[in-house]
Amino acid sequence: MRSERTIDGPGKIVLSFTVNGTGVEIAVARHKTLLEVLREDLGLTGTKHGCELGECGACTVILDGAPVLACLVPAAACTGARVETVEGMAVGPALHPLQDEFAEAGAAQCGYCTSGMLLAAKNLLESNRDPTRDEIRRALAGNLCRCTGYLQIYEAIERAAARMRGAT
Amino acid sequence: MLRLPDFQYHAPRTVEEAVALKVKHGANAAFVAGGTDLLPNMKRRIRKCGHLVDVSHIDELRSAGAFEGGLRLGAAVSLEEAASNEAVRTVCPAYAEAALLVATPTIRRMGTVGGNLCLDTRCLFYNQSYEWRKGIDFCMKADGTICRVAESSPKCIAVSSSDTAPVALAAGATIELCGPGGKRAVSADSFYLGDGIDYMAKKEDELLTALVIPDQTGAQSAYVKVRARGSIDFPVIGVAVWMRRRSSDAPVEDARVVLGAVFPDPREVPAAAEALIGRALDAESIRDAADAAFRAAKPVDNTDGALSWRKEMIRVSTKRALERLGSAR
């Protein structure tokens, strides 16, 4: 299952997995992380490259239904996996309610942490449709933001959750 | 950019396959599950592994639950799963507390029971990029010859930074290992060696397969952690307390107090346990135990936080942990 094939000499693997619902098969350097493959090989630069050491949460993506730090996942471990990035959140021109509310609330300033925040929040709302402020704080504890002070982010998530429940 | 060095990835499905891969590639291979400890160290060129043996797809390492009055936690169970497991929360609440205090939710979903027990010892002069370490001409734990914290120290004093290991010791747990010669079990107490470099008794070719916590009937436990930021950091002090007594006003029959993030191993403080055994758990016995923990602790300047403050927080944390047991019944 999760085996690797070597092509065209050493150091490369063929990786086949699903990104935002689309099957992808691509030859990549075998030492790359999921983050590097997304950004460098697939051109999906919405996932941000922060501390590279698992400390900041900027590279959070959803892997097989759970948030992970893409900077610490070997791409080779993703064969057959389903990956969701921020690029998969909007449907055509329609933003995801979280994206909409982040924009509305000013929950992004420099924007570097935003895609990680959005995915961590999306994952939270999938298991908890009506989270308390404290549950939101805990779910986002690994996503650092140096601009907003977090308040607008929490408010945006609460408003998006209400919209997604049909409460507004 | 901090890139990983080149490696080949393996995903064995059984413990035997995993061990065979490790034997085949020797010191050039490393077992990995969540990768949250190993991969940053590879990026910093502290660890150079040509082969990563990912054990997170091995079914027999992925189960957790009640076992003979205690618990058996497979090494590849995530810390998040362990912390939210009902049996864990009931049988050994301190383990659940400690697991829940590791890093962030995302790291806990990636990081595992086995990984946290095997966590590499940490130091301000070690967990740095290659260039940073080169700038100080390295240290004895990686690429260098002397200790940068205490230059006359004959051995490495990097600190055990696991939150779950002190609880494992306090609860009298056993660690199961599997190597090419077969399986063996080691008490958590003898698993940690107290040397910052050779910090655990697991042999190079052995895979940690499970943590077994014995029957906890009548036992109480708690874990208190001090860290710079409540949302993520490694402990600068951790205290696990465990005790057994017949009822809330009966004298303490047995106790253990274990310090984390002070020494290169999670360190039991027998004098603190002695201050409790045979006495009621009250303000006086708690104070004596906290004082004993304070006296036994000799933190060195290798984590965040001023030394004197960390030492004082050992007293405070021991007191808080014991008070929690006092108010639990």
Interface residues (C-beta under 8 A of the other chain):
Chain A: M1 R2 S3 E4 G11 I13 R30 H31 K32 T33 E36 E52 L53 G54 E55 G57 T60 A66 P67 V68 L69 L72 V73 P74 A76 A77 A120 R138 A139 A141 G142
Chain B: M1 L2 R3 L4 P5 D6 F7 Q8 Y9 A11 G34 G35 T36 L39 P40 K43 R44 L52 D54 H57 A103 T104 P105 T106 I107 R109 M110 S231 I232
